[in-house]
Amino acid sequence: MTTDNHSYVGIWVTADGYIRHELLPGGRHDEARGKRKSAYQGRYVMTGDHIDYIDDTGFTADGDFVDGILYHAGMVLRRDA
């Protein structure tokens, strides 16, 4: 498992731009929803192409990167240009 710099660091967004996940170096994430920046924050751990999120409130979730797309909790996110 790693939280070091990896190829998935950056901002990932849904097609409508409503949800934006920022994966930061060092294993922190910041999720914006709509106009609400930092709606959720916490840490994440990468295991290959799999990501486990641990929100600061204790909520957990996960996702997988497949062919440059992040599939997370029923959402499809692509890297922001």
PDB file with one MODEL, atoms N, CA, C and O in Angstrom:
MODEL        1
ATOM      1  N   MET A   1       0.855  -1.185   0.000  1.00  0.00           N
ATOM      2  CA  MET A   1       0.000   0.000   0.000  1.00  0.00           C
ATOM      3  C   MET A   1       0.891   1.234   0.000  1.00  0.00           C
ATOM      4  O   MET A   1       1.968   1.242   0.596  1.00  0.00           O
ATOM      5  N   THR A   2       0.422   2.274  -0.678  1.00  0.00           N
ATOM      6  CA  THR A   2       1.237   3.476  -0.775  1.00  0.00           C
ATOM      7  C   THR A   2       0.382   4.736  -0.748  1.00  0.00           C
ATOM      8  O   THR A   2      -0.765   4.742  -1.195  1.00  0.00           O
ATOM      9  N   THR A   3       0.961   5.787  -0.220  1.00  0.00           N
ATOM     10  CA  THR A   3       0.356   7.113  -0.300  1.00  0.00           C
ATOM     11  C   THR A   3       1.354   8.075  -0.935  1.00  0.00           C
ATOM     12  O   THR A   3       1.115   9.282  -0.978  1.00  0.00           O
ATOM     13  N   ASP A   4       2.471   7.542  -1.426  1.00  0.00           N
ATOM     14  CA  ASP A   4       3.481   8.373  -2.065  1.00  0.00           C
ATOM     15  C   ASP A   4       2.944   8.936  -3.369  1.00  0.00           C
ATOM     16  O   ASP A   4       1.854   8.579  -3.817  1.00  0.00           O
ATOM     17  N   ASN A   5       3.726   9.820  -3.970  1.00  0.00           N
ATOM     18  CA  ASN A   5       3.341  10.336  -5.279  1.00  0.00           C
ATOM     19  C   ASN A   5       3.136   9.168  -6.228  1.00  0.00           C
ATOM     20  O   ASN A   5       3.948   8.244  -6.254  1.00  0.00           O
ATOM     21  N   HIS A   6       2.077   9.195  -6.996  1.00  0.00           N
ATOM     22  CA  HIS A   6       1.773   8.151  -7.954  1.00  0.00           C
ATOM     23  C   HIS A   6       1.060   8.796  -9.121  1.00  0.00           C
ATOM     24  O   HIS A   6       0.756   9.989  -9.077  1.00  0.00           O
ATOM     25  N   SER A   7       0.793   8.053 -10.137  1.00  0.00           N
ATOM     26  CA  SER A   7       0.240   8.632 -11.368  1.00  0.00           C
ATOM     27  C   SER A   7      -1.193   9.124 -11.225  1.00  0.00           C
ATOM     28  O   SER A   7      -1.695   9.789 -12.131  1.00  0.00           O
ATOM     29  N   TYR A   8      -1.865   8.823 -10.126  1.00  0.00           N
ATOM     30  CA  TYR A   8      -3.258   9.241  -9.962  1.00  0.00           C
ATOM     31  C   TYR A   8      -3.417  10.541  -9.180  1.00  0.00           C
ATOM     32  O   TYR A   8      -4.538  11.021  -9.012  1.00  0.00           O
ATOM     33  N   VAL A   9      -2.325  11.114  -8.703  1.00  0.00           N
ATOM     34  CA  VAL A   9      -2.394  12.409  -8.024  1.00  0.00           C
ATOM     35  C   VAL A   9      -2.968  13.427  -8.999  1.00  0.00           C
ATOM     36  O   VAL A   9      -2.558  13.487 -10.158  1.00  0.00           O
ATOM     37  N   GLY A  10      -3.914  14.220  -8.528  1.00  0.00           N
ATOM     38  CA  GLY A  10      -4.535  15.239  -9.370  1.00  0.00           C
ATOM     39  C   GLY A  10      -6.015  15.339  -9.085  1.00  0.00           C
ATOM     40  O   GLY A  10      -6.499  14.816  -8.081  1.00  0.00           O
ATOM     41  N   ILE A  11      -6.732  16.008  -9.964  1.00  0.00           N
ATOM     42  CA  ILE A  11      -8.165  16.239  -9.771  1.00  0.00           C
ATOM     43  C   ILE A  11      -8.952  15.346 -10.727  1.00  0.00           C
ATOM     44  O   ILE A  11      -8.648  15.259 -11.917  1.00  0.00           O
ATOM     45  N   TRP A  12      -9.965  14.690 -10.179  1.00  0.00           N
ATOM     46  CA  TRP A  12     -10.846  13.779 -10.912  1.00  0.00           C
ATOM     47  C   TRP A  12     -12.265  14.302 -10.794  1.00  0.00           C
ATOM     48  O   TRP A  12     -12.709  14.638  -9.696  1.00  0.00           O
ATOM     49  N   VAL A  13     -12.987  14.378 -11.910  1.00  0.00           N
ATOM     50  CA  VAL A  13     -14.318  14.994 -11.914  1.00  0.00           C
ATOM     51  C   VAL A  13     -15.348  14.117 -12.616  1.00  0.00           C
ATOM     52  O   VAL A  13     -15.020  13.343 -13.515  1.00  0.00           O
ATOM     53  N   THR A  14     -16.604  14.256 -12.183  1.00  0.00           N
ATOM     54  CA  THR A  14     -17.708  13.611 -12.886  1.00  0.00           C
ATOM     55  C   THR A  14     -17.987  14.404 -14.162  1.00  0.00           C
ATOM     56  O   THR A  14     -17.563  15.553 -14.285  1.00  0.00           O
ATOM     57  N   ALA A  15     -18.695  13.796 -15.104  1.00  0.00           N
ATOM     58  CA  ALA A  15     -18.967  14.438 -16.399  1.00  0.00           C
ATOM     59  C   ALA A  15     -19.671  15.784 -16.246  1.00  0.00           C
ATOM     60  O   ALA A  15     -19.433  16.701 -17.031  1.00  0.00           O
ATOM     61  N   ASP A  16     -20.532  15.906 -15.245  1.00  0.00           N
ATOM     62  CA  ASP A  16     -21.252  17.163 -15.035  1.00  0.00           C
ATOM     63  C   ASP A  16     -20.469  18.168 -14.185  1.00  0.00           C
ATOM     64  O   ASP A  16     -20.920  19.293 -13.969  1.00  0.00           O
ATOM     65  N   GLY A  17     -19.288  17.751 -13.703  1.00  0.00           N
ATOM     66  CA  GLY A  17     -18.443  18.639 -12.908  1.00  0.00           C
ATOM     67  C   GLY A  17     -18.908  18.840 -11.479  1.00  0.00           C
ATOM     68  O   GLY A  17     -18.298  19.612 -10.739  1.00  0.00           O
ATOM     69  N   TYR A  18     -19.967  18.168 -11.073  1.00  0.00           N
ATOM     70  CA  TYR A  18     -20.534  18.376  -9.741  1.00  0.00           C
ATOM     71  C   TYR A  18     -19.624  17.835  -8.635  1.00  0.00           C
ATOM     72  O   TYR A  18     -19.478  18.463  -7.587  1.00  0.00           O
ATOM     73  N   ILE A  19     -19.016  16.674  -8.870  1.00  0.00           N
ATOM     74  CA  ILE A  19     -18.135  16.073  -7.863  1.00  0.00           C
ATOM     75  C   ILE A  19     -16.710  16.109  -8.375  1.00  0.00           C
ATOM     76  O   ILE A  19     -16.414  15.701  -9.499  1.00  0.00           O
ATOM     77  N   ARG A  20     -15.831  16.612  -7.511  1.00  0.00           N
ATOM     78  CA  ARG A  20     -14.416  16.738  -7.842  1.00  0.00           C
ATOM     79  C   ARG A  20     -13.584  16.169  -6.705  1.00  0.00           C
ATOM     80  O   ARG A  20     -13.649  16.649  -5.573  1.00  0.00           O
ATOM     81  N   HIS A  21     -12.803  15.143  -7.016  1.00  0.00           N
ATOM     82  CA  HIS A  21     -11.894  14.549  -6.040  1.00  0.00           C
ATOM     83  C   HIS A  21     -10.493  15.047  -6.335  1.00  0.00           C
ATOM     84  O   HIS A  21      -9.999  14.890  -7.452  1.00  0.00           O
ATOM     85  N   GLU A  22      -9.855  15.639  -5.357  1.00  0.00           N
ATOM     86  CA  GLU A  22      -8.454  16.005  -5.507  1.00  0.00           C
ATOM     87  C   GLU A  22      -7.634  15.033  -4.685  1.00  0.00           C
ATOM     88  O   GLU A  22      -7.736  14.991  -3.459  1.00  0.00           O
ATOM     89  N   LEU A  23      -6.822  14.256  -5.374  1.00  0.00           N
ATOM     90  CA  LEU A  23      -5.915  13.324  -4.707  1.00  0.00           C
ATOM     91  C   LEU A  23      -4.572  14.022  -4.574  1.00  0.00           C
ATOM     92  O   LEU A  23      -3.907  14.321  -5.565  1.00  0.00           O
ATOM     93  N   LEU A  24      -4.192  14.271  -3.344  1.00  0.00           N
ATOM     94  CA  LEU A  24      -2.981  15.030  -3.058  1.00  0.00           C
ATOM     95  C   LEU A  24      -1.804  14.098  -2.788  1.00  0.00           C
ATOM     96  O   LEU A  24      -1.997  12.976  -2.319  1.00  0.00           O
ATOM     97  N   PRO A  25      -0.588  14.553  -3.081  1.00  0.00           N
ATOM     98  CA  PRO A  25       0.582  13.751  -2.707  1.00  0.00           C
ATOM     99  C   PRO A  25       0.576  13.541  -1.201  1.00  0.00           C
ATOM    100  O   PRO A  25       0.123  14.409  -0.455  1.00  0.00           O
ATOM    101  N   GLY A  26       1.060  12.430  -0.763  1.00  0.00           N
ATOM    102  CA  GLY A  26       1.136  12.172   0.672  1.00  0.00           C
ATOM    103  C   GLY A  26      -0.105  11.517   1.248  1.00  0.00           C
ATOM    104  O   GLY A  26      -0.172  11.280   2.455  1.00  0.00           O
ATOM    105  N   GLY A  27      -1.099  11.216   0.401  1.00  0.00           N
ATOM    106  CA  GLY A  27      -2.221  10.420   0.862  1.00  0.00           C
ATOM    107  C   GLY A  27      -3.423  11.161   1.420  1.00  0.00           C
ATOM    108  O   GLY A  27      -4.220  10.564   2.143  1.00  0.00           O
ATOM    109  N   ARG A  28      -3.581  12.437   1.110  1.00  0.00           N
ATOM    110  CA  ARG A  28      -4.777  13.173   1.530  1.00  0.00           C
ATOM    111  C   ARG A  28      -5.673  13.393   0.309  1.00  0.00           C
ATOM    112  O   ARG A  28      -5.196  13.472  -0.823  1.00  0.00           O
ATOM    113  N   HIS A  29      -6.974  13.490   0.562  1.00  0.00           N
ATOM    114  CA  HIS A  29      -7.921  13.816  -0.504  1.00  0.00           C
ATOM    115  C   HIS A  29      -8.850  14.917  -0.038  1.00  0.00           C
ATOM    116  O   HIS A  29      -9.086  15.104   1.155  1.00  0.00           O
ATOM    117  N   ASP A  30      -9.372  15.643  -1.022  1.00  0.00           N
ATOM    118  CA  ASP A  30     -10.308  16.730  -0.761  1.00  0.00           C
ATOM    119  C   ASP A  30     -11.404  16.622  -1.820  1.00  0.00           C
ATOM    120  O   ASP A  30     -11.126  16.710  -3.016  1.00  0.00           O
ATOM    121  N   GLU A  31     -12.638  16.433  -1.384  1.00  0.00           N
ATOM    122  CA  GLU A  31     -13.748  16.270  -2.321  1.00  0.00           C
ATOM    123  C   GLU A  31     -14.656  17.487  -2.275  1.00  0.00           C
ATOM    124  O   GLU A  31     -15.127  17.893  -1.213  1.00  0.00           O
ATOM    125  N   ALA A  32     -14.892  18.060  -3.445  1.00  0.00           N
ATOM    126  CA  ALA A  32     -15.831  19.178  -3.577  1.00  0.00           C
ATOM    127  C   ALA A  32     -17.109  18.648  -4.204  1.00  0.00           C
ATOM    128  O   ALA A  32     -17.078  17.755  -5.050  1.00  0.00           O
ATOM    129  N   ARG A  33     -18.243  19.216  -3.774  1.00  0.00           N
ATOM    130  CA  ARG A  33     -19.555  18.858  -4.336  1.00  0.00           C
ATOM    131  C   ARG A  33     -20.288  20.140  -4.668  1.00  0.00           C
ATOM    132  O   ARG A  33     -20.580  20.957  -3.795  1.00  0.00           O
ATOM    133  N   GLY A  34     -20.580  20.301  -5.952  1.00  0.00           N
ATOM    134  CA  GLY A  34     -21.236  21.533  -6.376  1.00  0.00           C
ATOM    135  C   GLY A  34     -20.377  22.735  -6.047  1.00  0.00           C
ATOM    136  O   GLY A  34     -19.195  22.772  -6.392  1.00  0.00           O
ATOM    137  N   LYS A  35     -20.958  23.715  -5.384  1.00  0.00           N
ATOM    138  CA  LYS A  35     -20.216  24.918  -4.997  1.00  0.00           C
ATOM    139  C   LYS A  35     -19.524  24.754  -3.651  1.00  0.00           C
ATOM    140  O   LYS A  35     -18.831  25.659  -3.188  1.00  0.00           O
ATOM    141  N   ARG A  36     -19.712  23.604  -3.029  1.00  0.00           N
ATOM    142  CA  ARG A  36     -19.147  23.371  -1.695  1.00  0.00           C
ATOM    143  C   ARG A  36     -17.750  22.752  -1.795  1.00  0.00           C
ATOM    144  O   ARG A  36     -17.608  21.541  -1.961  1.00  0.00           O
ATOM    145  N   LYS A  37     -16.736  23.590  -1.694  1.00  0.00           N
ATOM    146  CA  LYS A  37     -15.357  23.110  -1.702  1.00  0.00           C
ATOM    147  C   LYS A  37     -15.083  22.426  -0.365  1.00  0.00           C
ATOM    148  O   LYS A  37     -15.589  22.840   0.677  1.00  0.00           O
ATOM    149  N   SER A  38     -14.280  21.383  -0.416  1.00  0.00           N
ATOM    150  CA  SER A  38     -13.902  20.643   0.786  1.00  0.00           C
ATOM    151  C   SER A  38     -15.121  20.095   1.525  1.00  0.00           C
ATOM    152  O   SER A  38     -15.199  20.171   2.751  1.00  0.00           O
ATOM    153  N   ALA A  39     -16.062  19.547   0.776  1.00  0.00           N
ATOM    154  CA  ALA A  39     -17.233  18.923   1.388  1.00  0.00           C
ATOM    155  C   ALA A  39     -16.810  17.724   2.232  1.00  0.00           C
ATOM    156  O   ALA A  39     -17.376  17.464   3.294  1.00  0.00           O
ATOM    157  N   TYR A  40     -15.807  17.002   1.742  1.00  0.00           N
ATOM    158  CA  TYR A  40     -15.260  15.852   2.465  1.00  0.00           C
ATOM    159  C   TYR A  40     -13.750  15.871   2.321  1.00  0.00           C
ATOM    160  O   TYR A  40     -13.213  16.153   1.250  1.00  0.00           O
ATOM    161  N   GLN A  41     -13.079  15.567   3.415  1.00  0.00           N
ATOM    162  CA  GLN A  41     -11.624  15.480   3.404  1.00  0.00           C
ATOM    163  C   GLN A  41     -11.209  14.249   4.177  1.00  0.00           C
ATOM    164  O   GLN A  41     -11.945  13.761   5.035  1.00  0.00           O
ATOM    165  N   GLY A  42     -10.046  13.760   3.871  1.00  0.00           N
ATOM    166  CA  GLY A  42      -9.544  12.600   4.594  1.00  0.00           C
ATOM    167  C   GLY A  42      -8.268  12.096   3.961  1.00  0.00           C
ATOM    168  O   GLY A  42      -7.538  12.832   3.295  1.00  0.00           O
ATOM    169  N   ARG A  43      -8.024  10.831   4.186  1.00  0.00           N
ATOM    170  CA  ARG A  43      -6.822  10.233   3.620  1.00  0.00           C
ATOM    171  C   ARG A  43      -7.227   9.117   2.670  1.00  0.00           C
ATOM    172  O   ARG A  43      -8.377   8.679   2.643  1.00  0.00           O
ATOM    173  N   TYR A  44      -6.264   8.678   1.904  1.00  0.00           N
ATOM    174  CA  TYR A  44      -6.496   7.557   1.007  1.00  0.00           C
ATOM    175  C   TYR A  44      -5.250   6.701   0.945  1.00  0.00           C
ATOM    176  O   TYR A  44      -4.143   7.155   1.237  1.00  0.00           O
ATOM    177  N   VAL A  45      -5.451   5.458   0.559  1.00  0.00           N
ATOM    178  CA  VAL A  45      -4.356   4.507   0.401  1.00  0.00           C
ATOM    179  C   VAL A  45      -4.534   3.829  -0.948  1.00  0.00           C
ATOM    180  O   VAL A  45      -5.624   3.364  -1.281  1.00  0.00           O
ATOM    181  N   MET A  46      -3.455   3.774  -1.722  1.00  0.00           N
ATOM    182  CA  MET A  46      -3.458   3.115  -3.022  1.00  0.00           C
ATOM    183  C   MET A  46      -2.848   1.721  -2.889  1.00  0.00           C
ATOM    184  O   MET A  46      -1.822   1.542  -2.232  1.00  0.00           O
ATOM    185  N   THR A  47      -3.482   0.748  -3.512  1.00  0.00           N
ATOM    186  CA  THR A  47      -2.932  -0.591  -3.656  1.00  0.00           C
ATOM    187  C   THR A  47      -3.058  -0.935  -5.135  1.00  0.00           C
ATOM    188  O   THR A  47      -4.112  -1.380  -5.588  1.00  0.00           O
ATOM    189  N   GLY A  48      -1.992  -0.728  -5.875  1.00  0.00           N
ATOM    190  CA  GLY A  48      -2.054  -0.887  -7.326  1.00  0.00           C
ATOM    191  C   GLY A  48      -3.000   0.147  -7.903  1.00  0.00           C
ATOM    192  O   GLY A  48      -2.777   1.347  -7.747  1.00  0.00           O
ATOM    193  N   ASP A  49      -4.062  -0.307  -8.573  1.00  0.00           N
ATOM    194  CA  ASP A  49      -5.053   0.583  -9.167  1.00  0.00           C
ATOM    195  C   ASP A  49      -6.301   0.722  -8.301  1.00  0.00           C
ATOM    196  O   ASP A  49      -7.319   1.245  -8.754  1.00  0.00           O
ATOM    197  N   HIS A  50      -6.226   0.262  -7.076  1.00  0.00           N
ATOM    198  CA  HIS A  50      -7.362   0.327  -6.146  1.00  0.00           C
ATOM    199  C   HIS A  50      -7.104   1.439  -5.130  1.00  0.00           C
ATOM    200  O   HIS A  50      -5.984   1.601  -4.648  1.00  0.00           O
ATOM    201  N   ILE A  51      -8.151   2.203  -4.810  1.00  0.00           N
ATOM    202  CA  ILE A  51      -8.037   3.282  -3.827  1.00  0.00           C
ATOM    203  C   ILE A  51      -9.031   3.044  -2.695  1.00  0.00           C
ATOM    204  O   ILE A  51     -10.197   2.727  -2.930  1.00  0.00           O
ATOM    205  N   ASP A  52      -8.552   3.202  -1.475  1.00  0.00           N
ATOM    206  CA  ASP A  52      -9.401   3.159  -0.281  1.00  0.00           C
ATOM    207  C   ASP A  52      -9.387   4.547   0.339  1.00  0.00           C
ATOM    208  O   ASP A  52      -8.331   5.109   0.630  1.00  0.00           O
ATOM    209  N   TYR A  53     -10.596   5.091   0.536  1.00  0.00           N
ATOM    210  CA  TYR A  53     -10.763   6.401   1.152  1.00  0.00           C
ATOM    211  C   TYR A  53     -11.142   6.223   2.613  1.00  0.00           C
ATOM    212  O   TYR A  53     -11.959   5.365   2.945  1.00  0.00           O
ATOM    213  N   ILE A  54     -10.551   7.035   3.489  1.00  0.00           N
ATOM    214  CA  ILE A  54     -10.933   7.085   4.894  1.00  0.00           C
ATOM    215  C   ILE A  54     -11.177   8.556   5.214  1.00  0.00           C
ATOM    216  O   ILE A  54     -10.238   9.325   5.416  1.00  0.00           O
ATOM    217  N   ASP A  55     -12.447   8.930   5.256  1.00  0.00           N
ATOM    218  CA  ASP A  55     -12.835  10.309   5.497  1.00  0.00           C
ATOM    219  C   ASP A  55     -12.483  10.700   6.932  1.00  0.00           C
ATOM    220  O   ASP A  55     -12.416   9.840   7.811  1.00  0.00           O
ATOM    221  N   ASP A  56     -12.262  11.976   7.169  1.00  0.00           N
ATOM    222  CA  ASP A  56     -11.941  12.452   8.521  1.00  0.00           C
ATOM    223  C   ASP A  56     -13.066  12.182   9.513  1.00  0.00           C
ATOM    224  O   ASP A  56     -12.833  12.178  10.721  1.00  0.00           O
ATOM    225  N   THR A  57     -14.283  11.956   9.019  1.00  0.00           N
ATOM    226  CA  THR A  57     -15.409  11.637   9.903  1.00  0.00           C
ATOM    227  C   THR A  57     -15.469  10.147  10.238  1.00  0.00           C
ATOM    228  O   THR A  57     -16.256   9.725  11.086  1.00  0.00           O
ATOM    229  N   GLY A  58     -14.611   9.337   9.551  1.00  0.00           N
ATOM    230  CA  GLY A  58     -14.604   7.900   9.781  1.00  0.00           C
ATOM    231  C   GLY A  58     -15.288   7.106   8.685  1.00  0.00           C
ATOM    232  O   GLY A  58     -15.202   5.878   8.675  1.00  0.00           O
ATOM    233  N   PHE A  59     -15.970   7.780   7.755  1.00  0.00           N
ATOM    234  CA  PHE A  59     -16.627   7.107   6.633  1.00  0.00           C
ATOM    235  C   PHE A  59     -15.568   6.511   5.719  1.00  0.00           C
ATOM    236  O   PHE A  59     -14.536   7.136   5.473  1.00  0.00           O
ATOM    237  N   THR A  60     -15.813   5.310   5.216  1.00  0.00           N
ATOM    238  CA  THR A  60     -14.881   4.676   4.301  1.00  0.00           C
ATOM    239  C   THR A  60     -15.563   4.379   2.968  1.00  0.00           C
ATOM    240  O   THR A  60     -16.773   4.156   2.908  1.00  0.00           O
ATOM    241  N   ALA A  61     -14.776   4.381   1.918  1.00  0.00           N
ATOM    242  CA  ALA A  61     -15.257   4.066   0.572  1.00  0.00           C
ATOM    243  C   ALA A  61     -14.055   3.603  -0.238  1.00  0.00           C
ATOM    244  O   ALA A  61     -12.910   3.724   0.200  1.00  0.00           O
ATOM    245  N   ASP A  62     -14.326   3.076  -1.410  1.00  0.00           N
ATOM    246  CA  ASP A  62     -13.211   2.649  -2.247  1.00  0.00           C
ATOM    247  C   ASP A  62     -13.546   2.846  -3.710  1.00  0.00           C
ATOM    248  O   ASP A  62     -14.661   3.232  -4.060  1.00  0.00           O
ATOM    249  N   GLY A  63     -12.579   2.580  -4.553  1.00  0.00           N
ATOM    250  CA  GLY A  63     -12.769   2.721  -5.987  1.00  0.00           C
ATOM    251  C   GLY A  63     -11.637   2.053  -6.729  1.00  0.00           C
ATOM    252  O   GLY A  63     -10.675   1.573  -6.128  1.00  0.00           O
ATOM    253  N   ASP A  64     -11.763   2.028  -8.038  1.00  0.00           N
ATOM    254  CA  ASP A  64     -10.751   1.415  -8.889  1.00  0.00           C
ATOM    255  C   ASP A  64     -10.513   2.279 -10.115  1.00  0.00           C
ATOM    256  O   ASP A  64     -11.444   2.853 -10.679  1.00  0.00           O
ATOM    257  N   PHE A  65      -9.258   2.360 -10.515  1.00  0.00           N
ATOM    258  CA  PHE A  65      -8.866   3.045 -11.734  1.00  0.00           C
ATOM    259  C   PHE A  65      -8.754   1.997 -12.838  1.00  0.00           C
ATOM    260  O   PHE A  65      -8.007   1.027 -12.712  1.00  0.00           O
ATOM    261  N   VAL A  66      -9.506   2.204 -13.923  1.00  0.00           N
ATOM    262  CA  VAL A  66      -9.489   1.291 -15.065  1.00  0.00           C
ATOM    263  C   VAL A  66      -9.369   2.128 -16.332  1.00  0.00           C
ATOM    264  O   VAL A  66     -10.236   2.954 -16.621  1.00  0.00           O
ATOM    265  N   ASP A  67      -8.308   1.917 -17.077  1.00  0.00           N
ATOM    266  CA  ASP A  67      -8.103   2.631 -18.345  1.00  0.00           C
ATOM    267  C   ASP A  67      -8.258   4.141 -18.202  1.00  0.00           C
ATOM    268  O   ASP A  67      -8.899   4.784 -19.033  1.00  0.00           O
ATOM    269  N   GLY A  68      -7.670   4.706 -17.148  1.00  0.00           N
ATOM    270  CA  GLY A  68      -7.673   6.153 -16.969  1.00  0.00           C
ATOM    271  C   GLY A  68      -8.959   6.737 -16.431  1.00  0.00           C
ATOM    272  O   GLY A  68      -9.158   7.951 -16.473  1.00  0.00           O
ATOM    273  N   ILE A  69      -9.840   5.879 -15.921  1.00  0.00           N
ATOM    274  CA  ILE A  69     -11.114   6.327 -15.355  1.00  0.00           C
ATOM    275  C   ILE A  69     -11.201   5.822 -13.915  1.00  0.00           C
ATOM    276  O   ILE A  69     -10.838   4.682 -13.626  1.00  0.00           O
ATOM    277  N   LEU A  70     -11.686   6.683 -13.015  1.00  0.00           N
ATOM    278  CA  LEU A  70     -11.899   6.300 -11.622  1.00  0.00           C
ATOM    279  C   LEU A  70     -13.362   5.929 -11.433  1.00  0.00           C
ATOM    280  O   LEU A  70     -14.257   6.746 -11.651  1.00  0.00           O
ATOM    281  N   TYR A  71     -13.591   4.694 -11.028  1.00  0.00           N
ATOM    282  CA  TYR A  71     -14.929   4.204 -10.698  1.00  0.00           C
ATOM    283  C   TYR A  71     -15.025   4.179  -9.179  1.00  0.00           C
ATOM    284  O   TYR A  71     -14.306   3.426  -8.522  1.00  0.00           O
ATOM    285  N   HIS A  72     -15.907   4.998  -8.622  1.00  0.00           N
ATOM    286  CA  HIS A  72     -15.984   5.171  -7.169  1.00  0.00           C
ATOM    287  C   HIS A  72     -17.443   5.361  -6.756  1.00  0.00           C
ATOM    288  O   HIS A  72     -18.094   6.318  -7.174  1.00  0.00           O
ATOM    289  N   ALA A  73     -17.943   4.452  -5.941  1.00  0.00           N
ATOM    290  CA  ALA A  73     -19.286   4.579  -5.340  1.00  0.00           C
ATOM    291  C   ALA A  73     -20.372   4.858  -6.377  1.00  0.00           C
ATOM    292  O   ALA A  73     -21.242   5.701  -6.157  1.00  0.00           O
ATOM    293  N   GLY A  74     -20.321   4.154  -7.498  1.00  0.00           N
ATOM    294  CA  GLY A  74     -21.326   4.335  -8.533  1.00  0.00           C
ATOM    295  C   GLY A  74     -21.067   5.538  -9.437  1.00  0.00           C
ATOM    296  O   GLY A  74     -21.846   5.805 -10.353  1.00  0.00           O
ATOM    297  N   MET A  75     -20.000   6.249  -9.190  1.00  0.00           N
ATOM    298  CA  MET A  75     -19.645   7.421 -10.008  1.00  0.00           C
ATOM    299  C   MET A  75     -18.518   7.081 -10.965  1.00  0.00           C
ATOM    300  O   MET A  75     -17.717   6.178 -10.721  1.00  0.00           O
ATOM    301  N   VAL A  76     -18.478   7.819 -12.049  1.00  0.00           N
ATOM    302  CA  VAL A  76     -17.399   7.711 -13.032  1.00  0.00           C
ATOM    303  C   VAL A  76     -16.697   9.072 -13.064  1.00  0.00           C
ATOM    304  O   VAL A  76     -17.309  10.094 -13.377  1.00  0.00           O
ATOM    305  N   LEU A  77     -15.412   9.065 -12.737  1.00  0.00           N
ATOM    306  CA  LEU A  77     -14.655  10.326 -12.709  1.00  0.00           C
ATOM    307  C   LEU A  77     -13.483  10.227 -13.665  1.00  0.00           C
ATOM    308  O   LEU A  77     -12.824   9.194 -13.776  1.00  0.00           O
ATOM    309  N   ARG A  78     -13.244  11.339 -14.354  1.00  0.00           N
ATOM    310  CA  ARG A  78     -12.114  11.412 -15.271  1.00  0.00           C
ATOM    311  C   ARG A  78     -11.173  12.520 -14.803  1.00  0.00           C
ATOM    312  O   ARG A  78     -11.573  13.468 -14.127  1.00  0.00           O
ATOM    313  N   ARG A  79      -9.913  12.364 -15.188  1.00  0.00           N
ATOM    314  CA  ARG A  79      -8.917  13.370 -14.792  1.00  0.00           C
ATOM    315  C   ARG A  79      -9.299  14.724 -15.388  1.00  0.00           C
ATOM    316  O   ARG A  79      -9.658  14.823 -16.562  1.00  0.00           O
ATOM    317  N   ASP A  80      -9.216  15.760 -14.560  1.00  0.00           N
ATOM    318  CA  ASP A  80      -9.494  17.118 -15.004  1.00  0.00           C
ATOM    319  C   ASP A  80      -8.313  17.605 -15.848  1.00  0.00           C
ATOM    320  O   ASP A  80      -7.154  17.402 -15.485  1.00  0.00           O
ATOM    321  N   ALA A  81      -8.613  18.230 -16.946  1.00  0.00           N
ATOM    322  CA  ALA A  81      -7.553  18.691 -17.870  1.00  0.00           C
ATOM    323  C   ALA A  81      -6.797  19.841 -17.352  1.00  0.00           C
ATOM    324  O   ALA A  81      -5.884  20.330 -18.017  1.00  0.00           O
TER     325      ALA A  81
ENDMDL
END
